[in-house]
Amino acid sequence: MASGDLVEILPHCPPSPTPVSLLYPRNRQLSPRVRVFMDWLRAQMPAQARSSASA
């Protein structure tokens, strides 16, 4: 802890998957910042999670 580094202490007990939803009004144009965030978040999600969410 003194170095400030994060250390994984339970590698054999990963957290359960948590769904993530992005909600925005369809009748309004998205700001560029929101669009960039959505694109970044989509890139962070595993492909399997994205495909099951859109099905």
CHARMM-style PDB file with segment names, atoms N, HN, CA, C and O in Angstrom:
ATOM      1  N   MET     1       0.815  -1.199   0.000  1.00  0.00      PROA
ATOM      2  CA  MET     1       0.000   0.000   0.000  1.00  0.00      PROA
ATOM      3  C   MET     1       0.860   1.264   0.000  1.00  0.00      PROA
ATOM      4  O   MET     1       0.437   2.304  -0.506  1.00  0.00      PROA
ATOM      5  N   ALA     2       2.012   1.179   0.542  1.00  0.00      PROA
ATOM      6  HN  ALA     2       2.355   0.335   0.953  1.00  0.00      PROA
ATOM      7  CA  ALA     2       2.858   2.365   0.628  1.00  0.00      PROA
ATOM      8  C   ALA     2       3.221   2.917  -0.752  1.00  0.00      PROA
ATOM      9  O   ALA     2       3.378   4.127  -0.915  1.00  0.00      PROA
ATOM     10  N   SER     3       3.357   2.024  -1.755  1.00  0.00      PROA
ATOM     11  HN  SER     3       3.229   1.041  -1.622  1.00  0.00      PROA
ATOM     12  CA  SER     3       3.720   2.480  -3.101  1.00  0.00      PROA
ATOM     13  C   SER     3       2.535   3.064  -3.857  1.00  0.00      PROA
ATOM     14  O   SER     3       2.723   3.775  -4.844  1.00  0.00      PROA
ATOM     15  N   GLY     4       1.319   2.774  -3.407  1.00  0.00      PROA
ATOM     16  HN  GLY     4       1.166   2.196  -2.605  1.00  0.00      PROA
ATOM     17  CA  GLY     4       0.134   3.277  -4.090  1.00  0.00      PROA
ATOM     18  C   GLY     4      -0.310   2.419  -5.252  1.00  0.00      PROA
ATOM     19  O   GLY     4      -1.250   2.785  -5.957  1.00  0.00      PROA
ATOM     20  N   ASP     5       0.345   1.278  -5.474  1.00  0.00      PROA
ATOM     21  HN  ASP     5       1.109   0.982  -4.900  1.00  0.00      PROA
ATOM     22  CA  ASP     5      -0.025   0.384  -6.574  1.00  0.00      PROA
ATOM     23  C   ASP     5      -1.246  -0.439  -6.202  1.00  0.00      PROA
ATOM     24  O   ASP     5      -1.413  -0.839  -5.050  1.00  0.00      PROA
ATOM     25  N   LEU     6      -2.100  -0.688  -7.192  1.00  0.00      PROA
ATOM     26  HN  LEU     6      -1.965  -0.363  -8.128  1.00  0.00      PROA
ATOM     27  CA  LEU     6      -3.232  -1.579  -7.003  1.00  0.00      PROA
ATOM     28  C   LEU     6      -2.758  -3.015  -7.141  1.00  0.00      PROA
ATOM     29  O   LEU     6      -1.984  -3.333  -8.044  1.00  0.00      PROA
ATOM     30  N   VAL     7      -3.216  -3.877  -6.256  1.00  0.00      PROA
ATOM     31  HN  VAL     7      -3.845  -3.618  -5.523  1.00  0.00      PROA
ATOM     32  CA  VAL     7      -2.825  -5.273  -6.277  1.00  0.00      PROA
ATOM     33  C   VAL     7      -4.087  -6.118  -6.249  1.00  0.00      PROA
ATOM     34  O   VAL     7      -4.936  -5.947  -5.373  1.00  0.00      PROA
ATOM     35  N   GLU     8      -4.211  -7.022  -7.198  1.00  0.00      PROA
ATOM     36  HN  GLU     8      -3.521  -7.161  -7.909  1.00  0.00      PROA
ATOM     37  CA  GLU     8      -5.354  -7.924  -7.226  1.00  0.00      PROA
ATOM     38  C   GLU     8      -5.189  -8.953  -6.112  1.00  0.00      PROA
ATOM     39  O   GLU     8      -4.170  -9.641  -6.040  1.00  0.00      PROA
ATOM     40  N   ILE     9      -6.192  -9.055  -5.248  1.00  0.00      PROA
ATOM     41  HN  ILE     9      -7.020  -8.496  -5.307  1.00  0.00      PROA
ATOM     42  CA  ILE     9      -6.058  -9.962  -4.104  1.00  0.00      PROA
ATOM     43  C   ILE     9      -6.920 -11.214  -4.228  1.00  0.00      PROA
ATOM     44  O   ILE     9      -6.672 -12.195  -3.527  1.00  0.00      PROA
ATOM     45  N   LEU    10      -7.918 -11.206  -5.095  1.00  0.00      PROA
ATOM     46  HN  LEU    10      -8.119 -10.409  -5.664  1.00  0.00      PROA
ATOM     47  CA  LEU    10      -8.770 -12.383  -5.285  1.00  0.00      PROA
ATOM     48  C   LEU    10      -8.927 -12.687  -6.784  1.00  0.00      PROA
ATOM     49  O   LEU    10     -10.033 -12.579  -7.314  1.00  0.00      PROA
ATOM     50  N   PRO    11      -7.849 -13.063  -7.469  1.00  0.00      PROA
ATOM     51  CA  PRO    11      -7.942 -13.267  -8.921  1.00  0.00      PROA
ATOM     52  C   PRO    11      -8.868 -14.425  -9.303  1.00  0.00      PROA
ATOM     53  O   PRO    11      -9.384 -14.446 -10.420  1.00  0.00      PROA
ATOM     54  N   HSD    12      -9.085 -15.370  -8.419  1.00  0.00      PROA
ATOM     55  HN  HSD    12      -8.666 -15.353  -7.512  1.00  0.00      PROA
ATOM     56  CA  HSD    12      -9.943 -16.515  -8.725  1.00  0.00      PROA
ATOM     57  C   HSD    12     -11.418 -16.234  -8.416  1.00  0.00      PROA
ATOM     58  O   HSD    12     -12.250 -17.128  -8.570  1.00  0.00      PROA
ATOM     59  N   CYS    13     -11.757 -15.025  -7.988  1.00  0.00      PROA
ATOM     60  HN  CYS    13     -11.080 -14.299  -7.863  1.00  0.00      PROA
ATOM     61  CA  CYS    13     -13.136 -14.651  -7.660  1.00  0.00      PROA
ATOM     62  C   CYS    13     -13.512 -13.358  -8.383  1.00  0.00      PROA
ATOM     63  O   CYS    13     -13.674 -12.322  -7.738  1.00  0.00      PROA
ATOM     64  N   PRO    14     -13.654 -13.401  -9.705  1.00  0.00      PROA
ATOM     65  CA  PRO    14     -13.999 -12.168 -10.427  1.00  0.00      PROA
ATOM     66  C   PRO    14     -15.425 -11.738 -10.112  1.00  0.00      PROA
ATOM     67  O   PRO    14     -16.245 -12.571  -9.727  1.00  0.00      PROA
ATOM     68  N   PRO    15     -15.737 -10.462 -10.266  1.00  0.00      PROA
ATOM     69  CA  PRO    15     -17.106  -9.999 -10.017  1.00  0.00      PROA
ATOM     70  C   PRO    15     -18.054 -10.531 -11.082  1.00  0.00      PROA
ATOM     71  O   PRO    15     -17.631 -10.858 -12.191  1.00  0.00      PROA
ATOM     72  N   SER    16     -19.312 -10.616 -10.751  1.00  0.00      PROA
ATOM     73  HN  SER    16     -19.656 -10.350  -9.850  1.00  0.00      PROA
ATOM     74  CA  SER    16     -20.303 -11.059 -11.734  1.00  0.00      PROA
ATOM     75  C   SER    16     -20.508  -9.953 -12.766  1.00  0.00      PROA
ATOM     76  O   SER    16     -20.328  -8.775 -12.459  1.00  0.00      PROA
ATOM     77  N   PRO    17     -20.883 -10.329 -13.984  1.00  0.00      PROA
ATOM     78  CA  PRO    17     -21.110  -9.313 -15.019  1.00  0.00      PROA
ATOM     79  C   PRO    17     -22.250  -8.381 -14.615  1.00  0.00      PROA
ATOM     80  O   PRO    17     -23.248  -8.813 -14.039  1.00  0.00      PROA
ATOM     81  N   THR    18     -22.088  -7.120 -14.923  1.00  0.00      PROA
ATOM     82  HN  THR    18     -21.277  -6.769 -15.391  1.00  0.00      PROA
ATOM     83  CA  THR    18     -23.105  -6.121 -14.624  1.00  0.00      PROA
ATOM     84  C   THR    18     -23.524  -5.458 -15.926  1.00  0.00      PROA
ATOM     85  O   THR    18     -22.677  -4.953 -16.662  1.00  0.00      PROA
ATOM     86  N   PRO    19     -24.826  -5.454 -16.219  1.00  0.00      PROA
ATOM     87  CA  PRO    19     -25.269  -4.820 -17.468  1.00  0.00      PROA
ATOM     88  C   PRO    19     -25.055  -3.304 -17.420  1.00  0.00      PROA
ATOM     89  O   PRO    19     -25.155  -2.677 -16.366  1.00  0.00      PROA
ATOM     90  N   VAL    20     -24.765  -2.748 -18.571  1.00  0.00      PROA
ATOM     91  HN  VAL    20     -24.685  -3.257 -19.428  1.00  0.00      PROA
ATOM     92  CA  VAL    20     -24.587  -1.307 -18.705  1.00  0.00      PROA
ATOM     93  C   VAL    20     -25.508  -0.830 -19.816  1.00  0.00      PROA
ATOM     94  O   VAL    20     -25.562  -1.429 -20.890  1.00  0.00      PROA
ATOM     95  N   SER    21     -26.229   0.247 -19.553  1.00  0.00      PROA
ATOM     96  HN  SER    21     -26.185   0.734 -18.681  1.00  0.00      PROA
ATOM     97  CA  SER    21     -27.119   0.826 -20.556  1.00  0.00      PROA
ATOM     98  C   SER    21     -26.785   2.293 -20.743  1.00  0.00      PROA
ATOM     99  O   SER    21     -26.472   3.003 -19.788  1.00  0.00      PROA
ATOM    100  N   LEU    22     -26.858   2.729 -21.973  1.00  0.00      PROA
ATOM    101  HN  LEU    22     -27.113   2.152 -22.749  1.00  0.00      PROA
ATOM    102  CA  LEU    22     -26.687   4.141 -22.292  1.00  0.00      PROA
ATOM    103  C   LEU    22     -28.032   4.660 -22.786  1.00  0.00      PROA
ATOM    104  O   LEU    22     -28.558   4.173 -23.787  1.00  0.00      PROA
ATOM    105  N   LEU    23     -28.579   5.628 -22.098  1.00  0.00      PROA
ATOM    106  HN  LEU    23     -28.152   6.023 -21.285  1.00  0.00      PROA
ATOM    107  CA  LEU    23     -29.875   6.188 -22.462  1.00  0.00      PROA
ATOM    108  C   LEU    23     -29.697   7.644 -22.853  1.00  0.00      PROA
ATOM    109  O   LEU    23     -28.987   8.399 -22.189  1.00  0.00      PROA
ATOM    110  N   TYR    24     -30.351   8.026 -23.939  1.00  0.00      PROA
ATOM    111  HN  TYR    24     -30.928   7.413 -24.478  1.00  0.00      PROA
ATOM    112  CA  TYR    24     -30.302   9.404 -24.373  1.00  0.00      PROA
ATOM    113  C   TYR    24     -31.563   9.683 -25.193  1.00  0.00      PROA
ATOM    114  O   TYR    24     -32.119   8.766 -25.799  1.00  0.00      PROA
ATOM    115  N   PRO    25     -32.019  10.936 -25.218  1.00  0.00      PROA
ATOM    116  CA  PRO    25     -33.233  11.266 -25.984  1.00  0.00      PROA
ATOM    117  C   PRO    25     -32.970  11.176 -27.487  1.00  0.00      PROA
ATOM    118  O   PRO    25     -32.015  11.766 -27.991  1.00  0.00      PROA
ATOM    119  N   ARG    26     -33.807  10.445 -28.188  1.00  0.00      PROA
ATOM    120  HN  ARG    26     -34.583   9.965 -27.779  1.00  0.00      PROA
ATOM    121  CA  ARG    26     -33.630  10.275 -29.633  1.00  0.00      PROA
ATOM    122  C   ARG    26     -33.937  11.549 -30.417  1.00  0.00      PROA
ATOM    123  O   ARG    26     -33.437  11.729 -31.528  1.00  0.00      PROA
ATOM    124  N   ASN    27     -34.740  12.415 -29.857  1.00  0.00      PROA
ATOM    125  HN  ASN    27     -35.146  12.269 -28.955  1.00  0.00      PROA
ATOM    126  CA  ASN    27     -35.136  13.619 -30.601  1.00  0.00      PROA
ATOM    127  C   ASN    27     -34.139  14.766 -30.451  1.00  0.00      PROA
ATOM    128  O   ASN    27     -34.403  15.876 -30.914  1.00  0.00      PROA
ATOM    129  N   ARG    28     -33.007  14.514 -29.817  1.00  0.00      PROA
ATOM    130  HN  ARG    28     -32.793  13.613 -29.441  1.00  0.00      PROA
ATOM    131  CA  ARG    28     -31.982  15.544 -29.664  1.00  0.00      PROA
ATOM    132  C   ARG    28     -30.667  15.057 -30.246  1.00  0.00      PROA
ATOM    133  O   ARG    28     -30.340  13.872 -30.174  1.00  0.00      PROA
ATOM    134  N   GLN    29     -29.927  15.975 -30.816  1.00  0.00      PROA
ATOM    135  HN  GLN    29     -30.192  16.937 -30.874  1.00  0.00      PROA
ATOM    136  CA  GLN    29     -28.617  15.626 -31.356  1.00  0.00      PROA
ATOM    137  C   GLN    29     -27.633  15.438 -30.206  1.00  0.00      PROA
ATOM    138  O   GLN    29     -27.589  16.241 -29.274  1.00  0.00      PROA
ATOM    139  N   LEU    30     -26.851  14.376 -30.282  1.00  0.00      PROA
ATOM    140  HN  LEU    30     -26.886  13.723 -31.039  1.00  0.00      PROA
ATOM    141  CA  LEU    30     -25.858  14.112 -29.241  1.00  0.00      PROA
ATOM    142  C   LEU    30     -24.695  15.079 -29.357  1.00  0.00      PROA
ATOM    143  O   LEU    30     -24.265  15.429 -30.456  1.00  0.00      PROA
ATOM    144  N   SER    31     -24.198  15.501 -28.219  1.00  0.00      PROA
ATOM    145  HN  SER    31     -24.547  15.217 -27.326  1.00  0.00      PROA
ATOM    146  CA  SER    31     -23.003  16.342 -28.241  1.00  0.00      PROA
ATOM    147  C   SER    31     -21.815  15.479 -28.649  1.00  0.00      PROA
ATOM    148  O   SER    31     -21.828  14.269 -28.424  1.00  0.00      PROA
ATOM    149  N   PRO    32     -20.802  16.073 -29.236  1.00  0.00      PROA
ATOM    150  CA  PRO    32     -19.616  15.295 -29.613  1.00  0.00      PROA
ATOM    151  C   PRO    32     -18.995  14.576 -28.423  1.00  0.00      PROA
ATOM    152  O   PRO    32     -18.490  13.464 -28.584  1.00  0.00      PROA
ATOM    153  N   ARG    33     -19.016  15.165 -27.250  1.00  0.00      PROA
ATOM    154  HN  ARG    33     -19.426  16.068 -27.119  1.00  0.00      PROA
ATOM    155  CA  ARG    33     -18.439  14.523 -26.062  1.00  0.00      PROA
ATOM    156  C   ARG    33     -19.196  13.248 -25.705  1.00  0.00      PROA
ATOM    157  O   ARG    33     -18.590  12.232 -25.364  1.00  0.00      PROA
ATOM    158  N   VAL    34     -20.516  13.308 -25.783  1.00  0.00      PROA
ATOM    159  HN  VAL    34     -21.008  14.133 -26.059  1.00  0.00      PROA
ATOM    160  CA  VAL    34     -21.315  12.125 -25.463  1.00  0.00      PROA
ATOM    161  C   VAL    34     -21.060  11.037 -26.498  1.00  0.00      PROA
ATOM    162  O   VAL    34     -20.934   9.867 -26.136  1.00  0.00      PROA
ATOM    163  N   ARG    35     -20.983  11.392 -27.765  1.00  0.00      PROA
ATOM    164  HN  ARG    35     -21.085  12.343 -28.059  1.00  0.00      PROA
ATOM    165  CA  ARG    35     -20.733  10.416 -28.834  1.00  0.00      PROA
ATOM    166  C   ARG    35     -19.370   9.749 -28.636  1.00  0.00      PROA
ATOM    167  O   ARG    35     -19.253   8.532 -28.778  1.00  0.00      PROA
ATOM    168  N   VAL    36     -18.348  10.527 -28.313  1.00  0.00      PROA
ATOM    169  HN  VAL    36     -18.443  11.516 -28.197  1.00  0.00      PROA
ATOM    170  CA  VAL    36     -17.013   9.972 -28.084  1.00  0.00      PROA
ATOM    171  C   VAL    36     -17.033   9.027 -26.888  1.00  0.00      PROA
ATOM    172  O   VAL    36     -16.421   7.960 -26.931  1.00  0.00      PROA
ATOM    173  N   PHE    37     -17.733   9.412 -25.821  1.00  0.00      PROA
ATOM    174  HN  PHE    37     -18.230  10.279 -25.786  1.00  0.00      PROA
ATOM    175  CA  PHE    37     -17.827   8.544 -24.652  1.00  0.00      PROA
ATOM    176  C   PHE    37     -18.527   7.241 -25.006  1.00  0.00      PROA
ATOM    177  O   PHE    37     -18.068   6.170 -24.608  1.00  0.00      PROA
ATOM    178  N   MET    38     -19.621   7.309 -25.741  1.00  0.00      PROA
ATOM    179  HN  MET    38     -19.994   8.179 -26.064  1.00  0.00      PROA
ATOM    180  CA  MET    38     -20.343   6.098 -26.135  1.00  0.00      PROA
ATOM    181  C   MET    38     -19.466   5.194 -26.990  1.00  0.00      PROA
ATOM    182  O   MET    38     -19.457   3.979 -26.796  1.00  0.00      PROA
ATOM    183  N   ASP    39     -18.737   5.765 -27.920  1.00  0.00      PROA
ATOM    184  HN  ASP    39     -18.743   6.752 -28.077  1.00  0.00      PROA
ATOM    185  CA  ASP    39     -17.846   4.967 -28.763  1.00  0.00      PROA
ATOM    186  C   ASP    39     -16.730   4.326 -27.932  1.00  0.00      PROA
ATOM    187  O   ASP    39     -16.372   3.170 -28.157  1.00  0.00      PROA
ATOM    188  N   TRP    40     -16.182   5.078 -26.975  1.00  0.00      PROA
ATOM    189  HN  TRP    40     -16.473   6.017 -26.792  1.00  0.00      PROA
ATOM    190  CA  TRP    40     -15.134   4.535 -26.108  1.00  0.00      PROA
ATOM    191  C   TRP    40     -15.680   3.394 -25.261  1.00  0.00      PROA
ATOM    192  O   TRP    40     -15.038   2.352 -25.131  1.00  0.00      PROA
ATOM    193  N   LEU    41     -16.864   3.588 -24.685  1.00  0.00      PROA
ATOM    194  HN  LEU    41     -17.385   4.435 -24.790  1.00  0.00      PROA
ATOM    195  CA  LEU    41     -17.447   2.555 -23.838  1.00  0.00      PROA
ATOM    196  C   LEU    41     -17.741   1.294 -24.643  1.00  0.00      PROA
ATOM    197  O   LEU    41     -17.506   0.184 -24.165  1.00  0.00      PROA
ATOM    198  N   ARG    42     -18.245   1.456 -25.842  1.00  0.00      PROA
ATOM    199  HN  ARG    42     -18.436   2.358 -26.230  1.00  0.00      PROA
ATOM    200  CA  ARG    42     -18.517   0.307 -26.714  1.00  0.00      PROA
ATOM    201  C   ARG    42     -17.224  -0.459 -27.008  1.00  0.00      PROA
ATOM    202  O   ARG    42     -17.229  -1.688 -27.061  1.00  0.00      PROA
ATOM    203  N   ALA    43     -16.136   0.258 -27.197  1.00  0.00      PROA
ATOM    204  HN  ALA    43     -16.133   1.257 -27.154  1.00  0.00      PROA
ATOM    205  CA  ALA    43     -14.851  -0.393 -27.483  1.00  0.00      PROA
ATOM    206  C   ALA    43     -14.323  -1.144 -26.262  1.00  0.00      PROA
ATOM    207  O   ALA    43     -13.577  -2.112 -26.410  1.00  0.00      PROA
ATOM    208  N   GLN    44     -14.700  -0.710 -25.059  1.00  0.00      PROA
ATOM    209  HN  GLN    44     -15.305   0.077 -24.939  1.00  0.00      PROA
ATOM    210  CA  GLN    44     -14.233  -1.353 -23.835  1.00  0.00      PROA
ATOM    211  C   GLN    44     -14.987  -2.647 -23.530  1.00  0.00      PROA
ATOM    212  O   GLN    44     -14.478  -3.513 -22.817  1.00  0.00      PROA
ATOM    213  N   MET    45     -16.188  -2.775 -24.065  1.00  0.00      PROA
ATOM    214  HN  MET    45     -16.602  -2.072 -24.643  1.00  0.00      PROA
ATOM    215  CA  MET    45     -17.012  -3.943 -23.780  1.00  0.00      PROA
ATOM    216  C   MET    45     -16.533  -5.142 -24.597  1.00  0.00      PROA
ATOM    217  O   MET    45     -16.181  -4.996 -25.767  1.00  0.00      PROA
ATOM    218  N   PRO    46     -16.521  -6.312 -23.989  1.00  0.00      PROA
ATOM    219  CA  PRO    46     -16.179  -7.509 -24.756  1.00  0.00      PROA
ATOM    220  C   PRO    46     -17.193  -7.721 -25.880  1.00  0.00      PROA
ATOM    221  O   PRO    46     -18.371  -7.395 -25.731  1.00  0.00      PROA
ATOM    222  N   ALA    47     -16.732  -8.265 -26.994  1.00  0.00      PROA
ATOM    223  HN  ALA    47     -15.775  -8.530 -27.114  1.00  0.00      PROA
ATOM    224  CA  ALA    47     -17.608  -8.470 -28.159  1.00  0.00      PROA
ATOM    225  C   ALA    47     -18.803  -9.344 -27.812  1.00  0.00      PROA
ATOM    226  O   ALA    47     -19.898  -9.108 -28.323  1.00  0.00      PROA
ATOM    227  N   GLN    48     -18.628 -10.330 -26.975  1.00  0.00      PROA
ATOM    228  HN  GLN    48     -17.739 -10.522 -26.560  1.00  0.00      PROA
ATOM    229  CA  GLN    48     -19.718 -11.234 -26.598  1.00  0.00      PROA
ATOM    230  C   GLN    48     -20.827 -10.451 -25.882  1.00  0.00      PROA
ATOM    231  O   GLN    48     -22.007 -10.676 -26.152  1.00  0.00      PROA
ATOM    232  N   ALA    49     -20.469  -9.551 -24.988  1.00  0.00      PROA
ATOM    233  HN  ALA    49     -19.511  -9.369 -24.769  1.00  0.00      PROA
ATOM    234  CA  ALA    49     -21.454  -8.765 -24.252  1.00  0.00      PROA
ATOM    235  C   ALA    49     -22.224  -7.848 -25.199  1.00  0.00      PROA
ATOM    236  O   ALA    49     -23.433  -7.674 -25.049  1.00  0.00      PROA
ATOM    237  N   ARG    50     -21.528  -7.264 -26.169  1.00  0.00      PROA
ATOM    238  HN  ARG    50     -20.546  -7.406 -26.290  1.00  0.00      PROA
ATOM    239  CA  ARG    50     -22.208  -6.378 -27.121  1.00  0.00      PROA
ATOM    240  C   ARG    50     -23.190  -7.162 -27.974  1.00  0.00      PROA
ATOM    241  O   ARG    50     -24.307  -6.697 -28.205  1.00  0.00      PROA
ATOM    242  N   SER    51     -22.804  -8.334 -28.446  1.00  0.00      PROA
ATOM    243  HN  SER    51     -21.897  -8.712 -28.259  1.00  0.00      PROA
ATOM    244  CA  SER    51     -23.679  -9.096 -29.331  1.00  0.00      PROA
ATOM    245  C   SER    51     -24.906  -9.611 -28.596  1.00  0.00      PROA
ATOM    246  O   SER    51     -25.988  -9.664 -29.180  1.00  0.00      PROA
ATOM    247  N   SER    52     -24.769  -9.990 -27.334  1.00  0.00      PROA
ATOM    248  HN  SER    52     -23.890  -9.947 -26.859  1.00  0.00      PROA
ATOM    249  CA  SER    52     -25.936 -10.477 -26.590  1.00  0.00      PROA
ATOM    250  C   SER    52     -26.865  -9.326 -26.203  1.00  0.00      PROA
ATOM    251  O   SER    52     -28.069  -9.529 -26.050  1.00  0.00      PROA
ATOM    252  N   ALA    53     -26.318  -8.128 -26.046  1.00  0.00      PROA
ATOM    253  HN  ALA    53     -25.339  -7.963 -26.170  1.00  0.00      PROA
ATOM    254  CA  ALA    53     -27.143  -6.981 -25.688  1.00  0.00      PROA
ATOM    255  C   ALA    53     -27.969  -6.494 -26.867  1.00  0.00      PROA
ATOM    256  O   ALA    53     -29.082  -6.002 -26.681  1.00  0.00      PROA
ATOM    257  N   SER    54     -27.444  -6.622 -28.066  1.00  0.00      PROA
ATOM    258  HN  SER    54     -26.540  -7.022 -28.217  1.00  0.00      PROA
ATOM    259  CA  SER    54     -28.165  -6.128 -29.236  1.00  0.00      PROA
ATOM    260  C   SER    54     -29.111  -7.170 -29.811  1.00  0.00      PROA
ATOM    261  O   SER    54     -29.883  -6.853 -30.716  1.00  0.00      PROA
ATOM    262  N   ALA    55     -29.077  -8.397 -29.319  1.00  0.00      PROA
ATOM    263  HN  ALA    55     -28.450  -8.654 -28.583  1.00  0.00      PROA
ATOM    264  CA  ALA    55     -29.934  -9.456 -29.837  1.00  0.00      PROA
ATOM    265  C   ALA    55     -31.341  -9.365 -29.306  1.00  0.00      PROA
ATOM    266  OT1 ALA    55     -32.186 -10.190 -29.652  1.00  0.00      PROA
TER     267      ALA     55
END
